[in-house]
Amino acid sequence: MELNDIVEEVKESEEWEAVKMNILEIGIEKGIEQGLQQGLQQGVQQGAEKKLLEQVEKKLKKGQTIAQIADALEESEAKIREVVDLLQKD
């Protein structure tokens, strides 16, 4: 029996189908896991950005300057200016 014949016989067996299904299931599980992880990271990032927007808005209403806000929130003045620009667009 040649190698090609052996390979064909294995491919036609029920065990090969089980192996293929197992490989597929593992791939799907890993894909789902990666998707969930990415979604979680995006959610955390969006939450942090929303919190920063809210904090900057409150401090602006209290009359604080960009420099004061940046110092209080431990962010750069450039970042606070970006947030202020976003708030002014809305």
Secondary structure, 3 states (H helix, E strand, C coil): CCHHHHHHHHHHCHHHHHHHHHHHHHHHHHHHHHHHHHHHHHHHHHHHHHHHHHHHHHHHHCCCCHHHHHHHHCCCHHHHHHHHHHHHHC
